Amino acid sequence: MTIFDLQTPVLETIRQRRSLRRYRPDPVARAVIETLLNAAIWAPSAHNRQPWRFAVIVEAAPKQRLARAMGARLRHDLQADDVPEDVIAADVARSYQRLTGAPVLIMLCLSMVDMDMYADAPRAQHEAVMAAQSVAMAGQNLMLAAHELGLATCWMCAPLFCPDVVRAALELPDDWQPQGVITLGYAAQERTKTRHPLEKSVLWR
């Protein structure tokens, strides 16, 4: 039996969701966004500490400010890697379009303020990973709920490469650590996707 053999609403939502990057300009109602955020915070979390934090960006000016700042860091990093200028320009332009072309951006962050603190580095690192895993599960909840409500999403990991830039551009609290940004809106494209067979990724013992 596979996911394709069952037709439950949850499994259908999981199977049908796609990462989409082009959206119609239609705004997304605040009540809908709050519904998605409420779905997000029902994810499981390490110690039930709920370390997720969300910055919701709907206005054009902060989107543009964020996109310009992230684009400048991207350009700097690619130049340091000796990437050709035409490739850099294309990457920066694509990043800017994706961030400013979505009706809603949801910046997913984690905060360690309620997590356990350890004096030794290995356990402290494990605790940080647990917090990041919790935020990722909240993001997945949000994206699945969005699909169920007729919206499209895409997770962008770029904030991991420039957390200081993101924090400054959005004036985030010092303890908010950017993990990713979800673009959100009504889809202006369709995509198909495939998955490797289970045998590629699963061991039975």
C-alpha angles and dihedrals in degrees: 000000000000137000087268091062094060127064104195115143094243095049091046091052091049092048097045101044115110135186103245125182104184121074140181114248092245111127121240114233116246090234089058092049090050089050089055092048090051089053089050096054092055089070118113116262138190110277085349086275092138096214094180122119126184130205110194116204117191104146122088097231098059091042090054092045091051093045093049093048094047090045091054091053091046090052091049093050094047092048089053087054090053092242112169114263095240090055091047092050091050093048093048092047092049091050092049092050094049093051098043097036096063119087090221135027120193113194109205113210136170130220123202094198094105098034124099116272122219131189094216120076099228095057092041089054092048090052091052091050090050089054091049090050090052092053091048091054090050089052091051091051089052094050094047091049090049091054091049089055094050098261131124129225143182128195114222117195095195095107089069089068095052111024093151091054092049093047092051096044093051096034091234123179114269094250094054108103112195113230105168144329125239116210111211137189146101109307123256093182142040129223139183125210140189135206132214114253115269090248089071094060109024134081120188118207 
